[in-house]
Amino acid sequence: MPARLELTLIHPDSKEQYPARLYSAARAIFGAEPDVRGPLFEAFAVAPLTAGAPGRFRWELGWICSAPPPSMPGSVRFGHVECRVLDVRVVERSFADLAAGPPVGSVELDVISPLYFSREGRDHPLPDPVLIVQSLLRRWNAFAPPELTIDRVTAKALLGSVRVTGMAGATPRTNLTLTTEQIGFVGQVRLAVEPGVDAAVTRALRTLAEFAPISGIGAQTTHGFGACRMRSAWAGREPARRLAARGGAHEWRSPELLPLPKPVSAETRQKPVAAESAAAGLDRLLAPALRADGGRHSAMTGTRPSRWTFRVP
């Protein structure tokens, strides 16, 4: 049965945990299960480590297949560091429960670890609505029972009508190893379908949004990428409000994962952006939603993104 598992662990000696170490630790937990690999995907997803009480940290994992989640071990090894498990919290949600929510026309997701997609050998580090839905559709249909899979007609209609109606975030770099990096999107994204679509489409949107925090989105979800949480959903017209900044601090940022950006003064927010190129004009239009790190980096410019590591504060 799909579930979210939260482990409370003793703080490791080494704070930085590379994605491969997260994967190896999760594989050691789930690898003995007979149903650990579905037709296309491994049946688990992981989030980065987050700080908890002093000397403790939390680690969230998603279990996707229909079998009950495995028992958690007494300790978890990240590389050479052995971490004792102090507590385990399991929240199970059946596929039927995930699919039983009311239909919605718009959903908001918090992407809490870098999200990217791999497309024909190229990385796409932005929250493309079609790629988000495709990623969730494939995982859902790979593991859900046949009677709950989303049929081809509904899937096609959802992919044809979904769009991004708001976003706020950044595209930081994450260390894969000591020598390689990965760029991904971290932030908040609002997805909506066009008005007047069939009810099956809005039900499918709600189902996939409920499923996303368990399965993750995009590439390398078993390595800590693409972890997300469902923030809110609306059945009718979505509220007219800004996604990102209130007084310069981004709502979606968790202080346990990322440092809050420095406040931006009103003068800075109103200062026009010099149009140095055609892309700069587009950047000026999107800057209020896409600007991060106190205005020093905008996702539409050619500047080097800020760094984001799987590090416990």
C-alpha positions in Angstrom: 0.0 0.0 0.0 1.4 3.5 -0.9 2.8 5.2 2.2 5.0 8.0 3.4 7.5 7.0 6.0 9.3 9.5 8.2 12.4 8.3 10.1 13.9 10.2 13.0 17.6 9.4 13.1 20.7 10.3 15.2 22.6 13.1 13.5 25.4 11.7 11.3 29.0 12.6 11.7 29.1 13.8 8.1 26.4 16.3 7.4 26.6 16.2 3.6 24.8 13.3 2.0 25.3 12.8 -1.7 22.4 11.4 -3.8 24.1 8.0 -4.3 24.3 7.6 -0.5 20.6 8.3 -0.1 19.8 5.8 -2.8 22.0 3.1 -1.3 20.5 3.6 2.2 16.9 3.4 0.8 17.8 0.4 -1.4 19.1 -1.4 1.7 15.7 -0.8 3.3 13.5 -1.7 0.3 15.8 -3.9 -1.8 14.8 -7.2 -0.1 11.1 -6.7 -1.0 9.9 -8.9 -3.9 7.8 -6.0 -5.3 10.5 -3.4 -5.1 10.7 -2.9 -8.8 7.7 -2.2 -11.0 7.5 -2.5 -14.8 9.4 0.8 -15.3 10.3 2.2 -11.9 11.6 1.2 -8.5 8.8 1.4 -6.0 10.2 4.0 -3.7 11.2 7.6 -3.6 13.3 9.6 -1.1 13.7 13.2 0.1 16.8 14.8 1.4 17.6 14.8 5.1 16.1 17.7 7.1 17.1 18.9 10.5 14.9 18.1 13.5 15.5 18.4 17.2 19.2 19.0 18.3 21.3 16.0 17.4 18.4 14.6 15.3 17.3 14.7 11.7 14.4 13.4 9.7 14.3 11.4 6.5 11.1 11.0 4.4 10.6 8.1 2.0 7.7 7.2 -0.3 6.6 3.6 -0.8 4.6 3.2 -4.0 3.5 -0.4 -4.6 0.4 -2.1 -3.4 2.2 -4.4 -1.0 2.5 -3.2 2.6 5.6 -1.1 3.3 8.5 -3.1 4.7 9.5 -2.9 8.4 12.1 -0.3 9.1 15.5 -1.3 10.4 17.1 -0.3 13.7 19.8 1.7 11.9 20.5 3.2 8.5 23.9 3.5 6.8 24.8 6.6 4.7 28.2 5.8 3.2 30.5 4.9 6.2 28.2 6.5 8.8 25.8 4.3 10.7 22.7 6.2 12.0 20.4 4.8 14.7 16.7 5.0 14.0 14.9 6.6 16.9 11.4 6.7 15.6 9.3 5.7 12.6 6.1 7.3 11.5 4.1 5.7 8.7 1.1 7.2 6.9 -0.5 4.7 4.5 -2.9 5.7 1.7 -4.3 3.1 -0.6 -4.6 3.7 -4.3 -8.4 3.8 -3.9 -8.0 6.5 -1.2 -5.7 8.6 -3.4 -8.1 8.4 -6.3 -11.2 9.2 -4.2 -10.7 12.9 -3.7 -13.1 15.4 -5.3 -12.2 16.7 -8.7 -10.2 19.9 -8.9 -9.3 22.4 -11.6 -6.0 23.7 -10.0 -3.4 22.4 -7.6 -0.3 23.9 -6.0 2.8 21.9 -5.3 5.9 22.7 -3.2 9.0 21.3 -4.8 11.4 20.9 -1.9 14.4 19.3 -3.6 15.7 19.9 -7.1 13.4 18.7 -9.9 14.6 18.0 -13.4 13.6 15.8 -16.3 15.8 13.8 -18.6 14.7 14.1 -22.3 16.7 12.3 -25.0 20.0 12.8 -23.2 19.3 16.4 -22.2 18.3 17.7 -18.8 15.3 20.0 -18.5 15.5 21.7 -15.1 12.1 23.6 -15.1 8.6 22.6 -14.0 7.1 21.9 -17.4 3.4 21.0 -16.8 3.3 18.3 -19.4 6.4 16.6 -18.1 5.2 16.8 -14.6 1.9 15.1 -15.5 3.7 12.5 -17.7 6.0 11.6 -14.9 3.2 11.1 -12.4 1.0 9.3 -14.9 3.7 6.7 -15.7 4.4 6.0 -12.1 0.7 5.8 -11.2 -0.2 3.5 -14.0 2.8 1.3 -13.4 1.8 0.5 -9.8 -2.0 1.2 -9.4 -4.4 -1.7 -9.8 -5.9 -2.0 -13.3 -9.3 -0.7 -12.2 -7.7 2.5 -11.0 -5.3 3.3 -13.8 -5.9 6.5 -15.8 -7.1 5.5 -19.3 -5.4 6.8 -22.4 -8.3 9.1 -23.4 -8.3 10.8 -20.0 -4.5 11.0 -19.9 -4.4 12.6 -23.4 -7.1 15.2 -22.4 -5.2 16.0 -19.2 -1.9 16.4 -21.0 -3.6 18.6 -23.6 -5.2 21.0 -21.1 -2.8 21.3 -18.2 -0.7 24.5 -17.9 1.3 26.4 -15.4 -0.6 29.4 -13.9 2.0 30.5 -11.4 5.5 29.6 -10.2 8.1 31.0 -7.9 11.5 29.4 -7.3 15.1 29.0 -8.5 17.3 26.6 -10.4 20.2 25.8 -8.1 23.0 23.4 -8.6 23.3 20.2 -6.5 26.4 18.2 -6.0 26.0 14.6 -7.3 29.6 13.8 -6.4 32.7 15.8 -5.6 33.2 16.5 -9.3 29.7 16.5 -10.9 26.6 18.7 -10.4 23.0 18.7 -11.4 20.7 21.7 -12.0 17.0 21.4 -10.9 14.0 23.6 -10.0 13.2 24.2 -6.3 10.1 26.2 -5.4 6.4 26.4 -5.9 4.3 25.7 -9.0 0.6 26.0 -9.6 -1.0 23.7 -12.3 -4.4 24.1 -13.7 -6.6 22.6 -16.4 -8.6 24.5 -18.9 -12.2 25.3 -17.8 -14.9 23.0 -19.1 -12.8 19.8 -19.4 -14.4 16.5 -18.6 -14.8 15.6 -14.9 -12.5 12.6 -15.4 -9.7 15.0 -16.2 -10.1 17.0 -13.1 -10.4 13.8 -11.0 -7.1 12.6 -12.6 -5.4 15.9 -11.7 -6.4 15.6 -8.1 -5.3 11.9 -8.0 -1.9 12.7 -9.4 -1.4 15.7 -7.1 -2.2 13.5 -4.1 0.2 10.8 -5.4 3.1 13.2 -6.0 4.3 13.5 -2.4 4.7 9.7 -2.3 6.2 9.1 -5.7 8.2 12.2 -6.4 8.4 13.9 -9.8 10.9 13.7 -12.6 14.3 12.0 -12.7 16.3 10.4 -9.9 13.4 10.4 -7.4 15.2 7.5 -5.7 18.2 9.7 -5.1 16.5 12.6 -3.4 15.5 14.7 -6.4 12.0 15.9 -7.2 10.5 15.6 -3.7 7.4 17.6 -3.3 4.3 18.3 -1.1 0.8 19.1 -2.2 0.1 22.6 -0.9 -3.5 23.2 -1.9 -6.2 22.5 -4.5 -9.3 24.4 -5.8 -12.4 23.0 -7.4 -13.4 26.2 -9.1 -11.6 29.4 -10.0 -8.2 29.6 -8.3 -7.7 32.5 -5.9 -6.0 35.7 -7.2 -2.9 35.8 -5.0 0.8 35.9 -5.5 2.7 32.6 -5.2 6.0 33.8 -3.9 7.1 36.9 -2.0 5.7 38.6 1.0 8.2 41.2 2.1 10.9 39.6 0.1 10.9 36.2 1.7 9.6 33.2 -0.3 6.7 31.3 1.3 7.7 28.0 -0.2 11.2 27.9 1.2 11.8 25.7 4.3 14.4 27.0 6.6 15.4 23.4 7.4 16.4 22.9 3.7 17.4 26.2 2.3 18.4 29.6 3.8 15.8 32.2 3.3 16.7 34.9 0.8 17.6 38.3 2.0 14.7 40.8 2.0 14.4 42.9 -1.1 13.6 46.6 -0.6 10.7 48.2 -2.4 13.2 50.4 -4.4 15.0 47.2 -5.6 11.7 45.5 -6.6 10.6 48.5 -8.6 13.9 49.2 -10.3 13.7 48.4 -14.0 15.9 45.6 -15.4 18.2 46.7 -18.2 17.3 45.0 -21.5 20.7 43.7 -22.5 19.3 41.1 -24.9 16.0 39.7 -26.1 16.0 37.2 -23.2 16.4 40.1 -20.7 13.1 41.5 -21.8 11.3 38.2 -21.0 13.3 38.1 -17.7 11.9 41.5 -16.8 8.4 40.2 -17.2 8.9 37.0 -15.2 11.4 38.4 -12.6 8.9 38.9 -9.7 8.1 35.2 -9.7 11.4 33.8 -10.7 13.9 35.9 -8.8 15.7 34.3 -5.9 18.6 34.9 -3.5 17.6 38.4 -2.7 17.4 39.4 -6.4 20.9 38.3 -7.3 19.8 35.4 -9.5 16.9 35.1 -11.9 16.1 31.8 -13.6 15.9 33.5 -17.0 19.3 35.1 -17.1 22.5 33.4 -18.1 24.1 33.8 -14.6 25.3 30.8 -12.7 22.5 29.4 -10.4 23.0 29.3 -6.7 24.2 26.1 -5.0 21.9 23.7 -3.3 23.3 20.7 -1.5 21.7 17.7 0.4 23.1 19.1 3.6 21.6 19.0 7.1 21.8 22.5 8.7 
